Every structure is written in structure tokens, then in C-alpha cells.
Amino acid sequence: MGRLAMALSLLLTSLPALASGSLALHWSTSLSTLKDPQPTTSRHGTKPTPAAGDQGATPWPQMLLAADQQAAANRAFDAGAQAAQALSQQAWATAWMPRADASASASRRRQQINDTTVNTPATALSISATLPLWRAADQATAQAQAAQAEQAQWQARGSRTNVARELSMAFLMAIEAAEQRRLTLAQQDLLQEQWRINDRRLQAGAGTILDVLETRTRIDQSRVAVQDLDTRLATQKLTLERLSHQAVTLATGLNEHSPDLPTAVSSLDEALLLAPSRHPPLRDALAQVKAATATDQARTAERWQPTVDAVASTSLVREVPQLDGFSQRQTTRERAIGVQMNWALFTGGLQQGRTRESAALLIQAEARRDEAQAQVESSLRDAYQTLSQARQVVSLQRQVEQTASATYDALRKAFVAGLRTNLDLLNAQQQIYTARQSLVSARVNALAAQVTILSLLDQLDADHLAPLMPLFDTAPLPLLAESTP
């Protein structure tokens, strides 16, 4: 009877702790209301207070701007665009601009006529000019080079979009891991409190060693989960630093006061209308079709059309023949102006081969354009579908969380009354934790879908991301060290 009374006394003493654990577990239905847990023992250090002048977590738009300017892939494509622009200028000059050349020479000619030697020093100076009148092939080539320069610019835009999307996805994966880590630590605090209660109940004879071991197993599992999340955070941090070329401080997670799913994208119909003018791969393919068409015209012109140029030249030649000590200066001036026409009559099959090549490249470019058009439409529809499904999942997970919380409250009361086991209580806690994990994943999936839509429309920048920024906690991610309870 004495041991039974002691056990009942211990159980009544544990009721406030269980109630406080219930209140801690019964968080708001908004997942963002979770704070970084403060344990009752020195399981980990207190969250550090930012020093004076600390700017907190590195903002998402700041990393995008740094990556846009510093990423090696972007710099490589920028250089390629500049080279293509220079080639376009060269082709335009060849097709339309006149050309002037100057030449000068000095020579000494020696002639032996029988026994007579004649030395003739000579100097010559000439200037010639050529003005293109009709160069159909060169003009079409200039148009092709201009289209290729435009294509290179859109390839550079596509590179920027790919880098921005990769960085944004890494940022969202880091946010998800940080929020999951905060959830796991909160769950770990509740499990540790439950472990202490079970340990005291075991010492008083009211509990079993199985209750202690079950709880301890859950605590160890949560530690493994935290370590896995730390690894994910470190990986995403390295990705962000590689792309932005700067030191990055990760954010703590989601903001507790933020709305669930703000919208930063337009409707699907508007996106489909905007895609042909904004999607970099599609604009790249359209520019390639334009360049291939101009190249095909150039090859046809090379085969059938002559080139006509206006030419003009002037020259001055001075010679001083020297014979038996006598010399006489001779000056010759010459001016010429005219029209020159060149027509390729036979090239041994060269022009025919070049014409077939350009025709095949045009077919290839048109097929690539059709594929890019179909790809962007399919990707947009898939991203909007993913966004819609993620919103539905968020709503459903809210209901699951509320049901799990109500179930836990009922099980806690039954556990205190001795009608339910410790394992039932742990499973109820796990259901709440799992529901909130799924809710975090669904919210991040919705954000990732919006990032995909913005990247497809070349709109992944600070202005279009502004509606999403209140979602994120700007506090830096604390570094927490785990220990055995």
C-alpha cells in the first residue's frame, strides 16, 4: 500500500509536467508559430543573440543578384554573346561598307644586256577603293550573323535563368531543412520531458523499463534526423555559396506571422501568352530559325547570283634607269574607275553541298523551335498543376494536424487515467510531428512551383519575388550541439 501511495503521489506530481508538455505540443495550426525549443537541461546551447551590426540571414534577392553578376556560367555566356555581336558587326561591314587599301613598295632592278649593265631603282605608291553594290550572299550572311548574335544573347539569358533557378531551389531546400530541424528539436524536447517522467515513474514503481526504452528510442531517432538535416543544410549552403560567390548565412526557417501561400505568379492563360516573348530557350530557338533561314538564303545567293562592286584606284610609280653613269627619272601616274562583277560558274559541287547543308540546318532549327514551344507549354501547365495540388495538400494537412492534436489530447487524458500506454502517447505525438513535416513540405513545394513558373518566364528577380519574402524568417540559423540526456 505504501508503494502504491507513493506511485499515485508521483503520478499526481507529474500531471503539471504532462500538461505543460501537452500545451507545448499543442502548437497553433500554423506551422510557422513554432519557436526554436529551449530545453529544461543543457542539451544544447542557448540560441545566440546576433551581435551589433549583424545583418541576419543572407537575403534571397541578394544572392540572386550576386549570382547574376559573378557566376562563372553567366560570365562565359556573356563573353560568347559579345563575340557573336562582334562577328555580326564584321559581317555587316563586309556586306555594306566600302574598303580602301594603300600599298607602297621600293625595289632595285638590275639588267645585264651584253656588256651593258642597267640599274633601275623604282618606288611605287597606290591606293584602291571598293564599294559593294550588290552582294546578296554577304547581305544574307550579315542577317544570319545578327540573328546568331540575338541567339547568343538569349542563351546568356537562359544561363542566368538556370543559375537563378538552381540557387532558388537550393534556398528553398535549405528553408525546408531548417524548418524541419526546428520541428524535430521541438519534438525532441517533448520526448525528453516524457522520458524524465517515465524514469521517475519507473523509480517509484509505477512505470516499466519498456516505457523508458520506447521513449529513449524515439529520442535517438530524433537526433539522427537532426544530424541528417544538418547535412542537408550544409550541402545547400555550399551550393548557395558556389553560385553566389559570397559567404552565406542560412535562415532559421519560415516566418511565424507570414501567410501560408502568397502568390507571385499570374494565371496560366497569361503565362502561356507571355511565354513566346519571355522564355529564353524558346527565344533562342526562334533566333536559330531566323539565322538558319538567312544562311539558307546566303547559300542560294552564292550559287546563283553574282557580286557587283564599284572599284577605283590611283597609283604613282617612279623609276630611275642608270646606264654608263647616266640616269633619267621616269614618273608614271595611273587612275582607274569601274565596275567589277564576279560570278561563280563552276565550283566542283561545293556550292551545292553548302546549299544542302543550310537546308538541313533550317529543318533542324524549326524542329528545335517546335520542341521548345511544346516544352515550355508542358512545363508551365505542370508547374501550375503542382502549385494547385500543393495548395490542396496544405489545406488537407491542416485538417490532419488538427485531428492529430485532438487525438493526442484524448490519449493524454487516457494515459493519465491509466487506460492508455506510453507507446500510444508517443505514437500520437509522432502523428502531430509527421503532419507538420508534411505541411512544411507542401508549402515548400508550392514555393518551388512558383519559382519554376517565374524561371520559365524569365522573371526570377527581386521584384517578382517580393510577395514571397514575408514567408521567411530573417534570423540566422543557430548552430546547436546535441548531447545525451
Phi, psi and omega in degrees: 000324180295317180293323179295320179294322178296320180294317178296321179297319179294322180296318178294325178294328183280346182302317178299322179294319178295320179296318178295324176295322177295317178295323179293323181283331182278068179289172176295155179296341174280121182297334185288350182282356180289131174260160175294123191292143174252109186287161178280342175239175183278053177293325176209167183289159176291146180302124185292143176277130180301139179287166179299133181086358179291130183269004180076206182291151179290123183295146177302309180299327179295320178293323178297318180295318179296318179294322179300325184268330191248342184300135183298321180298320179294318180294325178294315180290328175297317178296320177297322178294321178295320178296318179296322177295321178295319177297323178296319178296321177297315181295322178296318179296321179296324185278331191236331189270145175289165180227135178236136181229144175236143178220149179218147180211154175223134184213164175225117183256135180240124180240138177246110179246106188053241180263010183255132178252129179241119176256129183229095171288143182215145173231146182220142178221129182219151176226132179229150179223144179228129179240116179295128175257319179211107176226078184300319181294315180294323179294319177292324176296322177297321177295320178296318179294324177296319177294323177293325175295319176297319178299318179296324178294319178289330174295322176295319176296320178298321177297317178298319179295318179296318179295316180296322180291316179299317179295318182295319178295321177296321178296316180292322177295325176292320177298316179298314180296320179295318179291321176296323178296318179295320176298316183295320178294322176296317177296323179296321177299317179295320179294322178294321177295319177296324178296319179295320178296315179296324179294318178292323177295324178294318180294331179273355179087007182263348181238183180237161176295334179296322178298318180295315183292321178299316181292318180298324178297317178297323179296316179296322178296322178293325178294319177298319179297320178296318179296320177296319178293324176298321178296317178298319179296318180296321179296314180293326177297318177297319178297315180297319180290325178294319183282324184267349180056043177204161176291138185238134172252120184286154178275160182290329181155220181268150182281134184290337183258009185275155173291161184294303188224079173293155183251129178240008184236161177275186179286166181297318181298318179294322179295319179295325177289328183278336187303316182300336181258352186236337185285115186302313179299324178290318177295326174299314180294321178296319177294325178294321176297317179298317179293319180294324177296315179295322178296319178297319176297322179295319180293323177294320178294322178300326185280325190242339188250142177278171170252139181235126181229146169268130184235147176212145180208154173218145183215155178224123181235129177238130178230146179230086178294135180240120183222119178049044177083355177256146178217152179214123182283136177236125181243128180238122176248138183221134176231141181215145176213142182183190179237135183239132179237134177237134182221121180281112181269321180212127181235014177069025179093358182298311183294323178299318178295319179294325178293317178295322179298314182295323178296318179294320178295327177294317177298319178298316181296320179294320178295320178296322177297315180297320179294318179296321178297313179295323183293316182291322178295316179296317181294321178294314180298319179294319180294318178293324177294318177298319179298316179296317179294322179296321177296321177294320179296321178301315179297318179293320180292332174299316179293319178299319180296317180295318179295318179296322179294318178295321178297319180295319179300317180292319180293326179296317179295320178293326179293318179296325180279356179083014182265346179230154183270170176297324180295322177298319180294318179296321179294324178294319175298319181296325179296319177295315180299316180295320179298319181287326174298314179296326179294318177299314181298321180294320179294319179292323177298322178294320177294319180296323178296320178292323176298318179298316180297314180297322180291324178295332180259011179056044181235020183276078182221178186299321183297315182282339178273351184306317180297339182271343188296326178298347180292335193255140175284126183275355179290144179290150181291122179285149178263116185246139181251132182270151175213171182278135180289000000 
